[in-house]
């Protein structure tokens, strides 16, 4: 059985302002992708250590 901490994804890097065209027509937008990866990371963090849930949600 693998260690659960080895399966937790790294915190995604925030999208840089020059990576978004600002046109609103990209699907998915780089911001959508970032938000999805961040949500996945937060969920994984909560599974690993539920007591840190409040701290992680404030990131």
C-alpha positions, -999 to 999 in steps of 0.1 A, spaced: 0 0 0 14 34 -10 18 61 16 -11 86 13 12 116 15 30 105 -16 -3 107 -35 -11 143 -24 -5 167 -53 18 197 -50 1 230 -44 -5 245 -79 12 277 -88 -11 307 -92 -17 317 -128 3 347 -138 -16 377 -152 2 374 -186 -10 338 -190 -47 349 -194 -58 366 -226 -86 384 -207 -110 378 -236 -133 355 -218 -137 331 -247 -111 304 -238 -125 271 -226 -112 263 -203 -96 295 -191 -62 292 -174 -79 305 -143 -105 277 -144 -77 252 -146 -59 268 -117 -91 268 -96 -97 232 -103 -62 222 -94 -64 242 -62 -97 226 -52 -81 191 -58 -51 201 -37 -73 214 -9 -94 183 -9 -63 161 -7 -49 182 21 -82 178 40 -81 140 36 -45 138 48 -50 161 78 -86 171 86 -75 193 114 -58 217 90 -90 222 70 -96 258 84 -60 268 77 -59 255 41 -92 272 32 -77 305 41 -48 301 16 
